[in-house]
Amino acid sequence: MYRYDEFDHSFVNQRTEQFKDQVRRRIAGELTEDEFKPLRLMNGLYLQLHAYMLRVAIPYGTLNSRQMRKLAHIARTYDRSYGHFTTRQNIQFNWPKLEDTPAILEELAEVEMHAIQTSGNCIRNVTADHFAGAAADEIADPRPYAEILRQWSSLHPEFSFLPRKFKIAITGAPHDRAAVQVHDIGLQLTRNEAGEIGFVVFVGGGLGRTPMVGRKVRDFLPEEDILAYSEAILRVYNQYGRRDNKYKARIKILVHETGLEELKKDIEAEFEKIRYDVLRLPNEEVRRIEAYFAPPALEVLADTDPEFEERKASDPAFAQFAKNNLNPHRVPGHSSVTLSMKPIGGIPGDASDVQMDIIADLAKTYGHDEIRISHEQNVILPHVAIRDLPAIFDVLVEHNMAEGNAGLITDIIACPGMDYCALATARSIPVAQEISERFGKAERQAEIGELKIKISGCINACGHHHVGHIGILGLDKKGEEFYQVTLGGSADENTSVGQIVGRGFSSDKVVDAIETLVDTYIDLRQDKDETFLEAYRRVGEDPFKEALYGVG
Amino acid sequence: MNVITANRLLDGEVVWLGDNGHWSETLQGAKVLESAEDVAEHMAIAKQAIADRFVVEAYEMAVKHEDGKLVPVRYREVIRAAGPTILPGLGKQAKPVAV
């Protein structure tokens, strides 16, 4: 994985020192809260319902065991012994003290981590496919490009005060696991007819109160142009994006209001001006960064393993885990393993300090020291030998990370909601927990098959509800929690925004409604292979509506 | 019926303005303000506490009496006064002093 060079070390250390001084000045009274607030937000420090919250960047969701151990240490030493993995592949600590944050940032810098640009109207953490560098279907590893984008966007002076925040996602496989079409810029690696690497470029995707699917602006952007083209997009956005209304300030609104063709013209004109200048990526520089992400030397093994097969045959829980939580690896005899951070009835994305240490141990022992965080709030060991899976599974069982539910109905994305978040209008996590309990039996989950439920506790949509096969949005209706349900959303290569199915449900009725939807699907599906989303796309909303609300 | 609430600067702890400018860690220690004048007067005290770097982000919130106790009207404030509903072992609800 990438290692900081002298510039990275220098800028992170400088920033840590700078923030330490800002905290000192705040406590000493040299800075007012109005002056300090934007500074703390630039360093990922929010004030939430109960306490401060520190959001730490995990660039493109990649970290090693040393870094994971440091996160465990921070959770234990400065917080309440847990952290929360987010839908942007970051981690949040929910209870830090202001006076401790300089020490936390110093500890993070020791392991090449920081909280810079995890808030504010700047380019945020670049996210990527969590199976990057390992997936069998991958065209190329997207992380070198994500790293190049990270370097370009870190403290970029022109783009530190954009009209609004700006999110970039990149995927290296035709099957999009990074939700690129719901990002401000979405990049999908591809090859042209000559076999050269480039990108399909989407602009103006986003969720929030105005969900929009990104519009394709390039079928093939050559590799060397990724920075110049990104800069051109940002420059046009920075110039024309609305600053008069924060709810209309994202680039998706600019695309919508200006029209794609006109905006494309502006982007291309800007691109032509700068494409042959300093932002043109030298081939040797791409290869230099790529070398940091060189895959571990994996021995080619038999496609399967007798002990693995025997365990599958004798242990249904292991069989379920093997069926759902393994992703095909490009090297025979290996797999990428999803460690479920969604135990039945648990809090999606939460990990205790002990679990973090265990993940680090597993990565070190079995996983070539590589760990990924997925935007679906799970943890991945990307390079694992299939023969090691029984031993890994035993450790996961012991530490409550062995649920074989990746991609199933209990693998729910949920934002922190009103249990923590100052912006939330309803709770998300208890709804996720109740759904998880309701459908938690292995047979029931298996019967339902692939079904992605995503829950947000407010219109800002951090829980990605718009792109859930079933989406749930928590609102406040006359002081009561109230949940609106959407159907048919998806965040893969066939991205779609879910449609509101009808009037919403109170907190004590919403899970019954979900069960009605699930049972309706099971009744109408053509066969067990037709997923919920496929069935919904085939039949439309009417049967679901009728099941929920009756005829008429 | 209102009270003034804020977060303590140094650790973010939720607090309520009580008598004599004291900031209480429990809602039961909050001074109940009946009139707009009362609220304005105590918001001025809160603003001074902000200037003195003791609290941040002060605002008024509605409360009611229920079973002899002060209870927030909005559910958001109920959660804020107690802690995450999903983790009863954390937040004020886990402290020995009743919320």
Interface residues (C-beta under 8 A of the other chain):
Chain A: R26 I27 G29 E33 L47 Q48 L49 H50 A51 Y52 R80 W95 P96 K97 L98 E99 I347 M418 D419 Y420 A424 R427 I429 P430 Q433 D476 G479 E480 E481
Chain B: N7 L9 L10 D11 G12 E13 V14 I50 R53 V56 E57 V73 R74 Y75 R76 I79 R80 G83 P84 T85 I86 L87 L90 G91
